[in-house]
Amino acid sequence: MTSTAHLGGGYGDRLPDPGPTAAAVLAAAQPGDAGAHLVVLCGPPGVGKSTVARQLLRSMDAAVLVDKDLTAGGFILQAAAARGLDSSAAYGSDEYHAVLRPLEYGGATAQACANLVGSRLVLLCGGWGPELTLAPLWAGLAAKVDPARFTVVHLDAPPREEWRQRLRGRGSRSDSPWFEAFAAAMTALPVWSGAVRVPSAPPARYTAAAIAEALGRRR
């Protein structure tokens, strides 16, 4: 499977209209069982979302991971190639934000909701970028998955130089002055006030333990 993690699909140099993606997500959402729990795990590129999610799978009972980059990354890259775009531009076009991103996040949401059975905890992992500012999206998603529980967990960025090294380690852009501008823009992005904010500090098991405690789910 082709990895798109280094491209930072949840974010970009600009923050376009999040409306189409929000509408697709709400249309895709379905009610879950009363004992199930949907956890949206979000945050900027390089904060360790996928690593923390895998750690949570090891430490929490009846947990399932739906990673948006894994479910749709290859599709996004192929769509860019079909339009003659380099992979670095796969997440930056107007078509991506208006057409492909809604399919990407809507599909991952549908898959996550299909797994909200019994007492299962479902981790829906993705950047979410501009959608983080939309309070009606998160309130609407909570209502759509009811009676399942719903929580948004935001992994906050680590100290700047540590963050730069994480990005560099996975092959993402980290040069100056690009990184400084990127980091400033990402940390200034408003996050829904109802989200649980968790610092992303290594090792991942510490961050995962903090999330598990906040969710009230420990093995």
Backbone as a chain_set.jsonl record, in Angstrom:
{"seq": "MTSTAHLGGGYGDRLPDPGPTAAAVLAAAQPGDAGAHLVVLCGPPGVGKSTVARQLLRSMDAAVLVDKDLTAGGFILQAAAARGLDSSAAYGSDEYHAVLRPLEYGGATAQACANLVGSRLVLLCGGWGPELTLAPLWAGLAAKVDPARFTVVHLDAPPREEWRQRLRGRGSRSDSPWFEAFAAAMTALPVWSGAVRVPSAPPARYTAAAIAEALGRRR", "coords": {"N": [[0.846, -1.192, 0.0], [0.524, 2.232, -0.811], [2.095, 4.817, 0.967], [0.917, 7.856, 2.323], [1.553, 9.45, 4.375], [3.64, 11.256, 4.698], [2.81, 13.435, 3.322], [0.954, 14.92, 4.665], [-1.987, 15.021, 4.621], [-4.229, 16.057, 6.005], [-3.92, 18.738, 6.301], [-2.698, 21.846, 4.886], [-1.093, 24.431, 2.894], [-3.012, 26.317, 2.851], [-6.316, 27.043, 4.096], [-9.076, 25.91, 2.986], [-12.653, 26.052, 2.184], [-14.383, 24.214, 4.533], [-16.877, 23.16, 4.348], [-17.993, 21.267, 2.315], [-16.755, 18.806, 3.032], [-17.596, 18.495, 5.694], [-20.363, 18.224, 5.299], [-20.438, 15.816, 3.865], [-19.412, 14.021, 5.751], [-21.366, 14.104, 7.796], [-23.525, 13.115, 6.358], [-22.689, 10.522, 5.972], [-22.57, 9.373, 8.478], [-23.834, 7.104, 10.955], [-26.133, 5.736, 13.408], [-24.759, 4.192, 16.352], [-24.259, 1.307, 18.526], [-25.445, 1.369, 21.943], [-23.439, 0.806, 23.794], [-21.118, 1.33, 22.458], [-18.334, 3.384, 21.277], [-17.283, 6.168, 19.606], [-14.281, 7.606, 18.74], [-12.758, 10.373, 17.591], [-9.627, 10.89, 16.475], [-7.442, 13.388, 16.143], [-5.286, 15.96, 14.698], [-2.336, 17.937, 13.848], [-0.006, 17.175, 11.087], [2.62, 14.866, 11.832], [2.469, 14.755, 14.604], [2.116, 12.331, 15.727], [-0.224, 10.759, 15.497], [-0.999, 8.257, 14.246], [0.833, 6.482, 15.41], [0.219, 6.723, 18.13], [-2.416, 5.83, 18.016], [-2.074, 3.124, 17.329], [-0.812, 2.264, 19.65], [-2.881, 2.606, 21.467], [-4.598, 0.624, 20.563], [-3.26, -1.599, 21.476], [-3.516, -1.363, 24.21], [-6.153, -1.09, 24.989], [-9.305, -2.604, 25.457], [-11.36, -4.236, 22.999], [-10.986, -2.475, 20.792], [-10.917, -0.704, 17.688], [-9.29, 0.435, 14.754], [-9.7, 2.98, 12.384], [-7.979, 4.348, 9.986], [-7.714, 7.216, 8.244], [-5.782, 7.933, 6.304], [-4.816, 5.46, 5.518], [-7.065, 4.218, 4.463], [-7.777, 5.781, 2.264], [-5.563, 6.972, 1.08], [-4.087, 5.923, -1.164], [-5.965, 6.164, -3.201], [-6.262, 8.972, -3.371], [-3.698, 9.715, -4.247], [-3.623, 8.392, -6.738], [-5.68, 9.682, -8.077], [-4.578, 12.229, -8.283], [-2.366, 11.674, -9.921], [-3.692, 10.922, -12.256], [-4.579, 13.343, -13.108], [-2.276, 14.515, -13.847], [-0.703, 15.561, -11.826], [1.939, 16.086, -9.462], [2.769, 14.035, -6.619], [3.149, 15.63, -4.378], [1.369, 17.653, -4.722], [-1.06, 16.529, -4.374], [-2.93, 16.946, -2.344], [-3.615, 19.596, -2.526], [-5.21, 20.806, -4.462], [-8.08, 22.544, -5.887], [-10.055, 20.769, -6.7], [-9.534, 18.569, -5.086], [-10.287, 19.513, -2.505], [-12.959, 20.171, -2.898], [-14.194, 17.899, -3.968], [-12.767, 15.354, -3.691], [-11.789, 15.229, -1.035], [-14.203, 15.297, 0.565], [-15.176, 12.705, -0.136], [-13.095, 11.155, 0.864], [-13.04, 11.622, 3.709], [-15.718, 11.183, 4.295], [-16.041, 8.484, 3.548], [-14.303, 7.184, 5.374], [-15.597, 7.829, 7.74], [-18.045, 6.484, 7.417], [-17.128, 3.842, 7.465], [-16.094, 3.729, 10.063], [-18.434, 4.112, 11.592], [-19.839, 1.819, 10.916], [-18.605, -0.025, 12.459], [-19.377, 0.447, 15.04], [-20.39, -1.345, 17.223], [-21.744, -3.386, 19.826], [-19.653, -3.22, 22.634], [-17.623, -1.861, 21.507], [-14.802, 0.238, 20.938], [-14.089, 2.69, 18.64], [-11.541, 4.065, 16.818], [-11.191, 6.852, 14.911], [-9.001, 8.05, 12.8], [-7.364, 10.92, 11.671], [-6.313, 14.01, 10.091], [-8.099, 16.283, 9.856], [-7.908, 19.086, 9.837], [-9.153, 22.105, 8.533], [-11.766, 21.517, 9.249], [-11.812, 21.32, 11.965], [-12.612, 23.68, 13.08], [-15.35, 23.794, 13.029], [-17.98, 23.847, 14.946], [-20.729, 22.986, 14.608], [-20.37, 20.668, 13.045], [-19.211, 18.726, 14.783], [-21.049, 18.6, 16.873], [-23.216, 17.751, 15.381], [-22.269, 15.286, 14.437], [-22.008, 13.866, 16.808], [-24.711, 13.665, 17.459], [-25.639, 12.124, 15.321], [-24.393, 9.605, 15.656], [-25.418, 8.749, 18.035], [-27.13, 6.229, 19.917], [-24.459, 5.692, 20.629], [-21.395, 6.593, 22.291], [-19.46, 9.636, 21.929], [-16.423, 11.214, 21.191], [-14.012, 13.737, 20.666], [-10.595, 13.781, 20.267], [-7.81, 15.74, 20.396], [-4.535, 15.805, 19.366], [-2.1, 17.806, 20.482], [0.516, 19.861, 19.114], [4.003, 19.031, 19.492], [6.977, 20.495, 21.126], [8.665, 22.884, 19.009], [11.192, 22.175, 17.667], [11.365, 19.453, 18.145], [9.074, 18.667, 16.812], [9.776, 19.369, 14.187], [11.803, 17.487, 13.76], [10.368, 15.12, 13.86], [8.739, 15.368, 11.578], [10.723, 15.454, 9.616], [11.802, 12.915, 9.962], [9.891, 11.234, 8.875], [9.942, 11.851, 6.264], [8.672, 14.179, 5.492], [8.272, 17.649, 4.55], [10.47, 19.973, 6.067], [12.03, 22.19, 6.073], [13.509, 25.455, 6.662], [12.398, 28.752, 5.733], [9.943, 27.534, 5.695], [8.943, 25.571, 7.522], [8.639, 26.977, 9.948], [6.631, 28.833, 9.298], [4.565, 27.075, 8.645], [4.211, 25.679, 11.106], [3.407, 27.774, 12.764], [0.977, 28.494, 11.562], [-0.514, 26.129, 11.831], [-0.705, 25.726, 14.632], [-2.161, 27.913, 15.304], [-4.641, 27.398, 14.393], [-8.05, 27.226, 15.146], [-9.522, 24.931, 17.459], [-12.223, 22.785, 18.027], [-14.115, 23.543, 20.889], [-15.111, 21.529, 22.461], [-13.399, 19.415, 22.3], [-11.088, 16.973, 23.593], [-8.015, 17.915, 24.68], [-4.763, 16.843, 24.2], [-1.369, 16.722, 25.007], [1.241, 15.857, 22.74], [3.692, 13.866, 23.459], [6.75, 12.089, 23.447], [7.535, 8.863, 25.001], [5.129, 7.2, 22.799], [3.418, 5.644, 24.32], [2.908, 6.996, 26.66], [1.358, 9.184, 25.876], [-0.803, 7.752, 24.83], [-1.711, 6.521, 27.181], [-2.615, 8.745, 28.607], [-4.756, 9.508, 26.999], [-6.396, 7.222, 27.169], [-7.047, 7.321, 29.871], [-8.482, 9.731, 29.942], [-10.67, 8.976, 28.445], [-11.787, 7.152, 30.041], [-11.294, 4.471, 29.731], [-9.541, 1.83, 30.418], [-7.387, -0.979, 30.347]], "CA": [[0.0, 0.0, 0.0], [1.304, 3.46, -0.898], [1.951, 5.68, 2.129], [0.78, 9.286, 2.074], [1.721, 10.129, 5.666], [4.593, 12.368, 4.602], [2.204, 14.554, 2.605], [0.136, 15.727, 5.568], [-3.243, 15.234, 3.92], [-5.25, 16.788, 6.743], [-3.59, 20.155, 6.352], [-1.974, 22.347, 3.733], [-0.648, 25.812, 3.025], [-4.181, 27.181, 2.973], [-7.438, 26.369, 4.718], [-10.245, 26.201, 2.158], [-13.986, 25.848, 2.74], [-14.565, 22.858, 5.06], [-18.291, 22.782, 4.255], [-18.288, 20.022, 1.593], [-16.331, 17.638, 3.801], [-18.49, 18.37, 6.844], [-21.644, 17.699, 4.824], [-20.258, 14.405, 3.514], [-19.233, 13.263, 6.99], [-22.653, 13.98, 8.462], [-24.371, 12.239, 5.554], [-22.189, 9.154, 6.072], [-22.642, 8.888, 9.854], [-24.995, 6.278, 11.312], [-26.169, 5.434, 14.844], [-24.049, 3.021, 16.851], [-24.851, 0.675, 19.707], [-25.343, 2.183, 23.156], [-22.188, 0.548, 24.499], [-19.97, 1.635, 21.6], [-17.737, 4.709, 21.495], [-16.507, 6.691, 18.478], [-13.277, 8.589, 19.141], [-12.041, 11.016, 16.488], [-8.269, 11.235, 16.893], [-7.041, 14.359, 15.134], [-4.132, 16.793, 15.011], [-1.495, 18.262, 12.696], [0.94, 16.145, 10.66], [3.849, 14.695, 12.587], [2.31, 14.744, 16.058], [2.117, 10.943, 16.173], [-1.577, 10.196, 15.591], [-1.041, 6.834, 13.898], [1.612, 5.748, 16.41], [-0.577, 6.696, 19.36], [-3.58, 4.98, 17.772], [-1.643, 1.727, 17.432], [-0.564, 1.994, 21.064], [-4.192, 2.463, 22.095], [-5.121, -0.696, 20.212], [-2.599, -2.588, 22.327], [-3.782, -1.157, 25.632], [-7.574, -0.954, 25.278], [-10.113, -3.737, 25.006], [-12.398, -4.074, 21.971], [-10.713, -1.255, 20.038], [-10.728, -0.839, 16.244], [-8.726, 1.65, 14.164], [-9.954, 3.368, 10.999], [-7.013, 5.404, 9.686], [-8.125, 7.832, 6.984], [-4.696, 7.884, 5.326], [-4.704, 4.096, 5.009], [-8.245, 3.844, 3.694], [-7.991, 6.584, 1.054], [-4.352, 7.604, 0.567], [-3.765, 5.483, -2.511], [-6.966, 6.756, -4.097], [-5.941, 10.387, -3.566], [-2.499, 9.788, -5.085], [-3.96, 7.977, -8.092], [-6.479, 10.753, -8.669], [-3.645, 13.295, -8.647], [-1.586, 11.223, -11.075], [-4.566, 10.94, -13.434], [-4.687, 14.738, -13.55], [-0.937, 14.986, -14.178], [-0.137, 16.291, -10.699], [2.909, 15.411, -8.618], [2.175, 13.615, -5.351], [3.211, 16.728, -3.414], [0.216, 18.53, -4.958], [-2.266, 15.709, -4.332], [-3.88, 17.457, -1.366], [-3.69, 21.046, -2.574], [-6.007, 21.345, -5.561], [-9.475, 22.876, -5.605], [-10.848, 19.557, -6.873], [-9.383, 17.736, -3.889], [-11.056, 20.038, -1.385], [-14.387, 20.228, -3.2], [-14.743, 16.607, -4.391], [-12.09, 14.167, -3.187], [-11.731, 15.231, 0.436], [-15.464, 14.801, 1.12], [-15.229, 11.252, -0.293], [-12.07, 10.595, 1.73], [-13.468, 11.652, 5.097], [-17.027, 10.547, 4.39], [-15.856, 7.043, 3.51], [-13.72, 6.737, 6.643], [-16.645, 7.951, 8.758], [-18.988, 5.387, 7.213], [-16.489, 2.617, 7.94], [-16.028, 3.799, 11.52], [-19.78, 3.921, 12.146], [-20.227, 0.422, 10.717], [-17.949, -0.807, 13.502], [-19.865, 0.854, 16.36], [-21.256, -2.416, 17.686], [-21.431, -3.904, 21.15], [-18.915, -2.296, 23.503], [-16.41, -1.551, 20.749], [-14.278, 1.6, 20.798], [-13.6, 2.873, 17.276], [-10.678, 5.223, 16.636], [-11.216, 7.406, 13.56], [-7.759, 8.815, 12.826], [-7.128, 11.791, 10.522], [-5.933, 15.367, 10.471], [-9.315, 17.074, 9.911], [-7.571, 20.452, 9.427], [-10.11, 23.208, 8.666], [-13.019, 21.072, 9.858], [-11.722, 21.44, 13.418], [-13.217, 24.942, 13.499], [-16.798, 23.741, 12.832], [-18.717, 23.273, 16.07], [-21.91, 22.218, 14.172], [-19.971, 19.347, 12.554], [-18.979, 17.795, 15.876], [-22.333, 18.408, 17.542], [-24.033, 16.953, 14.48], [-21.748, 13.922, 14.396], [-22.401, 13.236, 18.072], [-26.137, 13.348, 17.364], [-25.854, 11.081, 14.323], [-23.944, 8.288, 16.125], [-26.168, 8.423, 19.238], [-26.751, 6.294, 21.334], [-23.039, 5.478, 20.901], [-20.67, 7.748, 22.825], [-18.667, 10.342, 20.924], [-15.382, 12.067, 21.755], [-12.942, 14.214, 19.797], [-9.313, 13.928, 20.95], [-6.859, 16.477, 19.567], [-3.138, 15.741, 19.784], [-1.454, 19.094, 20.276], [1.874, 19.768, 18.578], [5.105, 19.032, 20.463], [7.881, 21.638, 20.932], [8.924, 23.097, 17.589], [12.304, 21.42, 17.088], [10.972, 18.045, 18.169], [8.098, 18.526, 15.733], [10.529, 19.391, 12.937], [12.504, 16.22, 13.609], [9.367, 14.097, 13.544], [8.382, 15.528, 10.171], [11.888, 15.068, 8.815], [11.989, 11.482, 10.074], [8.958, 10.493, 8.025], [10.101, 12.299, 4.892], [7.891, 15.375, 5.205], [9.02, 18.891, 4.434], [10.787, 20.55, 7.381], [13.045, 23.219, 5.882], [13.197, 26.844, 7.043], [11.414, 29.2, 6.741], [8.646, 26.893, 5.485], [8.445, 24.896, 8.707], [8.209, 27.959, 10.946], [5.34, 29.366, 8.869], [3.624, 25.97, 8.758], [3.933, 25.422, 12.513], [2.637, 28.897, 13.297], [-0.379, 28.422, 11.034], [-1.215, 24.972, 12.374], [-0.997, 25.9, 16.052], [-3.129, 28.998, 15.435], [-5.941, 26.934, 13.909], [-8.962, 26.939, 16.255], [-9.974, 23.559, 17.658], [-13.518, 22.743, 18.685], [-13.968, 23.68, 22.336], [-15.508, 20.295, 23.127], [-12.391, 18.378, 22.117], [-10.125, 16.685, 24.648], [-6.695, 18.309, 24.191], [-3.721, 16.011, 24.811], [-0.032, 16.995, 24.458], [1.891, 14.703, 22.117], [5.064, 13.787, 23.947], [7.23, 10.713, 23.391], [7.104, 7.863, 24.019], [3.703, 7.208, 22.466], [2.6, 4.966, 25.334], [2.475, 7.977, 27.647], [0.232, 9.909, 25.276], [-1.918, 6.816, 24.77], [-2.22, 6.338, 28.538], [-3.365, 9.948, 28.954], [-6.012, 9.452, 26.264], [-7.21, 6.161, 27.757], [-7.568, 7.817, 31.15], [-9.501, 10.736, 29.647], [-11.845, 8.294, 27.908], [-12.306, 6.242, 31.051], [-11.177, 3.107, 29.212], [-8.224, 1.243, 30.664], [-7.429, -2.436, 30.486]], "C": [[0.885, 1.247, 0.0], [1.033, 4.355, 0.298], [1.843, 7.137, 1.692], [1.05, 10.098, 3.333], [2.615, 11.346, 5.55], [3.984, 13.59, 3.939], [1.32, 15.415, 3.493], [-1.228, 16.056, 4.998], [-4.293, 16.02, 4.665], [-5.058, 18.284, 6.74], [-2.87, 20.562, 5.071], [-1.554, 23.775, 3.964], [-1.809, 26.787, 3.142], [-5.317, 26.365, 3.568], [-8.709, 26.719, 3.96], [-11.544, 25.892, 2.883], [-14.147, 24.41, 3.239], [-15.983, 22.334, 4.893], [-18.567, 21.485, 3.515], [-17.899, 18.768, 2.369], [-17.236, 17.429, 5.002], [-19.827, 17.773, 6.428], [-21.541, 16.215, 4.496], [-20.124, 13.536, 4.749], [-20.569, 13.055, 7.689], [-23.6, 13.075, 7.686], [-23.98, 10.778, 5.708], [-22.399, 8.543, 7.449], [-23.946, 8.135, 10.111], [-24.972, 5.999, 12.817], [-25.362, 4.182, 15.177], [-24.772, 2.431, 18.043], [-24.582, 1.524, 20.95], [-24.035, 1.972, 23.901], [-20.945, 0.899, 23.722], [-19.524, 3.082, 21.796], [-16.907, 5.087, 20.269], [-15.583, 7.785, 18.978], [-12.584, 9.103, 17.886], [-10.691, 11.468, 17.019], [-7.665, 12.121, 15.821], [-5.837, 15.164, 15.605], [-3.277, 17.008, 13.782], [-0.597, 17.1, 12.282], [2.144, 16.083, 11.593], [3.707, 14.704, 14.086], [2.199, 13.329, 16.601], [0.758, 10.29, 16.275], [-1.604, 8.69, 15.339], [-0.3, 5.994, 14.928], [0.839, 5.627, 17.709], [-1.795, 5.787, 19.189], [-3.213, 3.504, 17.89], [-1.357, 1.343, 18.89], [-1.881, 1.812, 21.817], [-4.807, 1.104, 21.783], [-4.528, -1.786, 21.101], [-3.077, -2.524, 23.775], [-5.258, -1.085, 25.994], [-8.338, -2.126, 24.698], [-11.088, -3.315, 23.914], [-12.233, -2.779, 21.181], [-10.44, -1.579, 18.567], [-10.22, 0.494, 15.706], [-9.174, 1.795, 12.72], [-9.066, 4.573, 10.729], [-7.319, 5.965, 8.305], [-7.038, 7.762, 5.926], [-4.556, 6.495, 4.714], [-5.886, 3.721, 4.132], [-8.343, 4.573, 2.363], [-6.732, 7.151, 0.434], [-4.011, 7.223, -0.855], [-4.705, 6.059, -3.546], [-6.649, 8.22, -4.397], [-4.713, 10.543, -4.463], [-2.8, 9.416, -6.533], [-4.774, 9.051, -8.809], [-5.593, 11.917, -9.094], [-2.842, 12.914, -9.886], [-2.414, 11.262, -12.349], [-4.751, 12.342, -13.981], [-3.328, 15.346, -13.863], [-0.271, 15.772, -13.08], [0.907, 15.445, -9.998], [2.25, 15.062, -7.291], [2.174, 14.729, -4.311], [2.037, 17.687, -3.554], [-1.106, 17.788, -4.821], [-3.336, 16.284, -3.423], [-4.091, 18.967, -1.464], [-4.618, 21.636, -3.605], [-7.426, 21.69, -5.112], [-10.362, 21.644, -5.731], [-10.737, 18.645, -5.654], [-10.305, 18.222, -2.784], [-12.563, 20.015, -1.646], [-14.995, 18.852, -3.442], [-14.102, 15.426, -3.673], [-12.055, 14.114, -1.664], [-13.06, 14.814, 1.062], [-15.612, 13.283, 0.993], [-14.282, 10.569, 0.69], [-12.557, 10.514, 3.176], [-14.843, 11.02, 5.288], [-16.917, 9.033, 4.4], [-15.292, 6.492, 4.806], [-14.756, 6.802, 7.766], [-17.646, 6.817, 8.643], [-18.415, 4.072, 7.731], [-16.426, 2.589, 9.458], [-17.394, 3.515, 12.14], [-20.256, 2.481, 11.988], [-19.645, -0.484, 11.788], [-18.416, -0.455, 14.913], [-20.88, -0.155, 16.884], [-20.797, -2.887, 19.068], [-20.779, -2.856, 22.026], [-17.642, -1.814, 22.824], [-16.078, -0.062, 20.795], [-13.645, 1.714, 19.418], [-12.808, 4.175, 17.202], [-10.718, 5.646, 15.173], [-10.079, 8.422, 13.479], [-7.579, 9.617, 11.546], [-6.805, 13.19, 10.992], [-7.109, 16.27, 10.758], [-9.089, 18.559, 9.672], [-8.654, 21.489, 9.623], [-11.428, 22.798, 9.302], [-13.011, 21.211, 11.378], [-12.395, 22.698, 13.944], [-14.75, 24.871, 13.545], [-17.51, 23.069, 13.998], [-19.957, 22.498, 15.61], [-21.568, 20.835, 13.627], [-19.886, 18.354, 13.701], [-20.247, 17.557, 16.681], [-23.244, 17.531, 16.689], [-23.582, 15.515, 14.422], [-22.098, 13.17, 15.675], [-23.871, 12.815, 18.037], [-26.396, 12.187, 16.403], [-25.449, 9.699, 14.831], [-24.65, 7.86, 17.411], [-27.051, 7.191, 18.987], [-25.299, 5.922, 21.643], [-22.43, 6.748, 21.488], [-19.828, 8.371, 21.719], [-17.689, 11.279, 21.616], [-14.424, 12.478, 20.649], [-11.696, 14.414, 20.656], [-8.341, 14.609, 19.994], [-5.458, 16.349, 20.155], [-2.476, 17.074, 19.451], [-0.003, 18.896, 19.85], [2.915, 19.763, 19.688], [5.934, 20.302, 20.309], [8.391, 21.683, 19.483], [10.04, 22.23, 17.019], [12.036, 19.918, 17.116], [10.003, 17.743, 17.036], [8.809, 18.492, 14.378], [11.221, 18.045, 12.698], [11.546, 15.079, 13.289], [8.975, 14.17, 12.063], [9.515, 15.059, 9.266], [12.05, 13.55, 8.804], [11.049, 10.677, 9.206], [8.966, 10.979, 6.578], [9.277, 13.507, 4.502], [8.789, 16.604, 5.116], [9.25, 19.488, 5.819], [11.796, 21.681, 7.288], [12.556, 24.574, 6.376], [13.246, 27.723, 5.791], [10.051, 28.526, 6.6], [8.101, 26.3, 6.777], [7.927, 25.891, 9.737], [6.834, 28.535, 10.592], [4.247, 28.308, 9.012], [3.223, 25.743, 10.214], [3.088, 26.534, 13.124], [1.185, 28.836, 12.841], [-1.164, 27.275, 11.668], [-1.582, 25.143, 13.841], [-1.976, 27.046, 16.297], [-4.53, 28.577, 15.009], [-6.859, 26.62, 15.087], [-9.377, 25.474, 16.272], [-11.284, 23.605, 18.431], [-13.365, 22.696, 20.207], [-14.353, 22.414, 23.101], [-14.498, 19.181, 23.014], [-11.554, 18.199, 23.378], [-8.74, 16.979, 24.081], [-5.624, 17.531, 24.951], [-2.375, 16.389, 24.205], [0.554, 15.725, 23.857], [3.361, 14.711, 22.507], [5.518, 12.342, 23.902], [7.543, 10.197, 24.795], [5.59, 7.816, 23.876], [2.845, 6.576, 23.549], [2.134, 5.932, 26.416], [1.283, 8.786, 27.132], [-0.997, 9.02, 25.223], [-2.534, 6.606, 26.147], [-3.053, 7.54, 28.979], [-4.722, 9.952, 28.256], [-6.938, 8.407, 26.868], [-7.828, 6.611, 29.076], [-8.677, 8.838, 30.918], [-10.798, 10.093, 29.146], [-12.491, 7.374, 28.933], [-12.258, 4.805, 30.616], [-9.752, 2.631, 29.414], [-8.379, -0.253, 30.849], [-7.072, -2.825, 31.921]], "O": [[1.877, 1.309, 0.726], [-0.124, 4.63, 0.617], [2.574, 7.593, 0.813], [0.805, 11.304, 3.358], [2.387, 12.355, 6.218], [4.569, 14.672, 3.983], [0.969, 16.532, 3.112], [-1.597, 17.226, 4.898], [-5.176, 16.603, 4.037], [-5.956, 19.025, 7.141], [-2.481, 19.71, 4.272], [-1.64, 24.285, 5.081], [-1.614, 27.951, 3.492], [-5.282, 25.135, 3.545], [-9.352, 27.724, 4.262], [-11.537, 25.515, 4.055], [-14.055, 23.476, 2.442], [-16.268, 21.192, 5.255], [-19.315, 20.653, 4.029], [-18.633, 17.78, 2.362], [-17.608, 16.294, 5.3], [-20.367, 16.913, 7.124], [-22.446, 15.442, 4.81], [-20.664, 12.431, 4.792], [-20.871, 11.946, 8.128], [-24.391, 12.347, 8.285], [-24.825, 9.89, 5.591], [-22.406, 7.319, 7.583], [-25.001, 8.471, 9.574], [-23.907, 6.022, 13.433], [-25.294, 3.241, 14.387], [-25.769, 2.977, 18.516], [-23.622, 2.293, 21.0], [-23.568, 2.885, 24.581], [-19.834, 0.788, 24.241], [-20.23, 3.892, 22.395], [-15.94, 4.402, 19.935], [-16.031, 8.769, 19.567], [-11.899, 8.346, 17.197], [-10.615, 12.322, 17.902], [-7.402, 11.661, 14.71], [-5.421, 15.066, 16.759], [-3.469, 16.331, 12.772], [-0.439, 16.141, 13.038], [2.624, 17.106, 12.08], [4.712, 14.665, 14.795], [2.189, 13.139, 17.817], [0.585, 9.357, 17.059], [-2.168, 7.935, 16.131], [-0.757, 4.907, 15.283], [0.802, 4.559, 18.321], [-2.163, 5.059, 20.111], [-3.956, 2.723, 18.483], [-1.635, 0.217, 19.303], [-1.983, 0.962, 22.701], [-5.46, 0.502, 22.635], [-5.196, -2.764, 21.438], [-3.043, -3.529, 24.485], [-5.597, -1.024, 27.176], [-8.056, -2.585, 23.591], [-11.579, -2.187, 23.904], [-13.206, -2.068, 20.929], [-9.816, -2.59, 18.245], [-10.663, 1.556, 16.144], [-9.051, 0.864, 11.924], [-9.354, 5.681, 11.18], [-7.195, 5.258, 7.305], [-7.345, 7.55, 4.752], [-4.22, 6.36, 3.537], [-5.727, 2.985, 3.158], [-8.931, 4.045, 1.419], [-6.801, 7.758, -0.635], [-3.681, 8.084, -1.67], [-4.283, 6.406, -4.649], [-6.755, 8.659, -5.543], [-4.69, 11.407, -5.34], [-2.29, 10.053, -7.455], [-4.581, 9.299, -9.999], [-5.822, 12.525, -10.139], [-2.658, 13.729, -10.791], [-1.894, 11.6, -13.413], [-5.044, 12.523, -15.163], [-3.225, 16.546, -14.116], [0.628, 16.569, -13.346], [0.781, 14.222, -9.941], [1.287, 15.71, -6.881], [1.293, 14.771, -3.452], [1.734, 18.444, -2.632], [-2.162, 18.347, -5.117], [-4.526, 16.131, -3.696], [-4.691, 19.558, -0.566], [-4.805, 22.853, -3.634], [-7.907, 21.195, -4.093], [-11.312, 21.482, -4.965], [-11.717, 18.027, -5.238], [-11.029, 17.425, -2.187], [-13.353, 19.856, -0.715], [-16.175, 18.642, -3.16], [-14.804, 14.588, -3.108], [-12.271, 13.055, -1.075], [-13.052, 14.038, 2.018], [-16.117, 12.637, 1.911], [-14.617, 9.539, 1.275], [-12.491, 9.453, 3.796], [-15.107, 10.395, 6.315], [-17.612, 8.364, 5.164], [-15.742, 5.453, 5.29], [-14.787, 5.935, 8.639], [-18.055, 6.246, 9.654], [-19.122, 3.283, 8.358], [-16.673, 1.553, 10.076], [-17.493, 2.759, 13.106], [-20.996, 1.977, 12.833], [-20.139, -1.591, 12.003], [-17.9, -1.007, 15.885], [-22.072, 0.135, 16.978], [-19.621, -2.793, 19.419], [-21.281, -1.739, 22.153], [-16.691, -1.407, 23.492], [-16.965, 0.787, 20.702], [-12.766, 0.926, 19.067], [-13.334, 5.251, 17.486], [-10.322, 4.881, 14.294], [-10.182, 9.522, 14.022], [-7.636, 9.057, 10.451], [-7.002, 13.52, 12.162], [-7.133, 16.954, 11.782], [-10.046, 19.248, 9.32], [-9.052, 21.745, 10.759], [-12.14, 23.645, 9.841], [-14.067, 21.218, 12.01], [-12.717, 22.777, 15.13], [-15.387, 25.795, 14.05], [-17.627, 21.844, 14.027], [-20.231, 21.435, 16.168], [-22.381, 19.917, 13.73], [-20.43, 17.254, 13.606], [-20.498, 16.437, 17.125], [-23.958, 16.674, 17.21], [-24.413, 14.608, 14.362], [-22.441, 11.988, 15.637], [-24.229, 11.743, 18.525], [-27.276, 11.362, 16.648], [-26.091, 8.71, 14.479], [-24.496, 6.716, 17.837], [-27.674, 7.111, 17.928], [-24.934, 5.841, 22.816], [-22.9, 7.852, 21.211], [-19.522, 7.733, 20.712], [-18.064, 12.04, 22.508], [-14.066, 11.667, 19.795], [-11.736, 15.133, 21.654], [-8.083, 14.103, 18.902], [-5.22, 16.736, 21.299], [-2.313, 17.424, 18.282], [0.624, 17.891, 20.185], [2.731, 20.419, 20.713], [5.629, 21.12, 19.442], [8.528, 20.65, 18.827], [9.848, 21.603, 15.977], [12.441, 19.197, 16.204], [10.095, 16.704, 16.382], [8.475, 17.674, 13.521], [11.225, 17.528, 11.58], [11.886, 14.174, 12.528], [8.892, 13.145, 11.386], [9.292, 14.357, 8.279], [12.39, 12.962, 7.777], [11.369, 9.548, 8.832], [8.125, 10.585, 5.77], [9.183, 13.838, 3.32], [9.936, 16.579, 5.562], [8.34, 19.51, 6.649], [12.361, 22.093, 8.301], [11.354, 24.813, 6.495], [14.043, 27.47, 4.888], [9.104, 28.892, 7.297], [6.93, 26.498, 7.102], [6.876, 25.665, 10.337], [5.98, 28.706, 11.462], [3.137, 28.611, 9.448], [2.037, 25.629, 10.523], [2.171, 26.274, 13.903], [0.27, 29.092, 13.623], [-2.339, 27.431, 12.002], [-2.67, 24.739, 14.252], [-2.558, 27.141, 17.378], [-5.496, 29.306, 15.233], [-6.489, 25.824, 15.95], [-9.56, 24.858, 15.222], [-11.428, 24.377, 19.38], [-12.584, 21.908, 20.74], [-13.965, 22.245, 24.257], [-14.706, 18.104, 23.572], [-11.337, 19.146, 24.134], [-8.331, 16.355, 23.101], [-5.578, 17.554, 26.181], [-2.246, 16.377, 22.981], [0.379, 14.637, 24.407], [4.165, 15.463, 21.955], [4.758, 11.448, 24.276], [7.792, 10.997, 25.697], [4.859, 8.327, 24.725], [1.673, 6.923, 23.691], [1.085, 5.721, 27.026], [0.325, 9.037, 27.863], [-2.104, 9.464, 25.528], [-3.756, 6.522, 26.268], [-4.077, 7.379, 29.644], [-5.725, 10.353, 28.847], [-8.126, 8.665, 27.061], [-8.989, 6.317, 29.362], [-9.694, 8.821, 31.612], [-11.889, 10.606, 29.394], [-13.599, 6.878, 28.728], [-13.068, 3.991, 31.059], [-8.856, 2.998, 28.652], [-9.356, -0.733, 31.422], [-7.049, -4.011, 32.251]]}, "num_chains": 1, "name": "protein.A"}
